[in-house]
Structures are given as structure tokens and as C-alpha cells.
Amino acid sequence: MKCPEVREELPAYVRGEQPTLAVRRHLSTCEGCREESARYESLAGALGSLQSMTVEPPSGLKHALVAIPSNQGRLGAVRTHVTRHRRRYVGGAAVAVAGTAGALLLRRRLVAA
């Protein structure tokens, strides 16, 4: 086996999940993969020593989480408003584009003169 193949197998090897003979042989000859294996073993040991605990949430978190759906209501209101007044917004955008084009054309004529 080559190093990349062995390194994919290392997590299972460290957990003791049916290590293959090829992985064991490779580890006996490859210093880099042995070091990687040692890092996995160290990490597995550290993770095993972690304790679970329950922590009380900060005050106000529940209120903030409950308020989130109401924010979606405001977004829905904005979408409804834009949809109802779409023609006005498109008309305003068309006027802005026409005004910008006119200003650029006027500037070009003034610079050319």
C-alpha cells in the first residue's frame, strides 16, 4: 500500500476496526505514517477523555429565537409590497437609466466640443 491509501485507513486502524495486514506492514516501514498514526491515537485519547455537560442558555436567547419567525413576516411584507408596486419600481428604474444615459451623452458632447 502507498501512504495516501494507508492514511485513509488510519482512523479505522486506531479504533481497532479490523486492521489489514497491508496497513500493519506499511506502518512497520514508514516513519511518516507511524507519526500520523500516533497523532490519531493521541487525538482519540483526548476525545475519549472529554466529559459531556449541560449548560443553561443565556437569558434572552429563547426570546430572540422565538422572534425570528416574525422577522420572516416583515420580509414577506416587503416582498408583497414590491410585487404589488412592481410597475412603479420598473418605471423609476427606467427613468434613472434614461437620465444617466442622457447625462453621459451630454458629457460626451461637451468634452468633444
Secondary structure, DSSP 8 states (H G I E B T S, - for coil): --HHHHHHHHHHHHHTS---HHHHHHHHH-HHHHHHHHHHHHHHHHHHT---------TTHHHHHHHHHHHHHHHHHHHHHHHHTHHHHHHHHHHHHHHHHHHHHHHHHHHH-
